[in-house]
Amino acid sequence: MVEDFSGNFFDIDKGENSIINLALEKNEGIIIDDNNAIKLARILNIQHIRTTTLLMMALEKSIINKRQAKELLQKLVENSY
């Protein structure tokens, strides 16, 4: 069942609405950065992680190096993260 969480109390857009519904449908976690969507994910017991946390985890596990992590963080900042 698809719920429309956009435009309600949580004020999330259609993209966040879609990813939350997909997470509910597939019973999977999501990567999400929108604060309102994160609040909703918590209420719905959806596991979630922020992009920056994912980058730090990749750095800690040596999937990326410090230079790559810095470059990726800079790209996030440049794109209004």
Sequence and secondary structure as in RCSB ss.txt:
>XXXX:A:sequence
MVEDFSGNFFDIDKGENSIINLALEKNEGIIIDDNNAIKLARILNIQHIRTTTLLMMALEKSIINKRQAKELLQK
LVENSY
>XXXX:A:secstr
     BTSTT B HHHHHHHHHHHHHT  EE   HHHHHHHHHTT  EE HHHHHHHHHHTTSS HHHHHHHHHH
HHHTT 
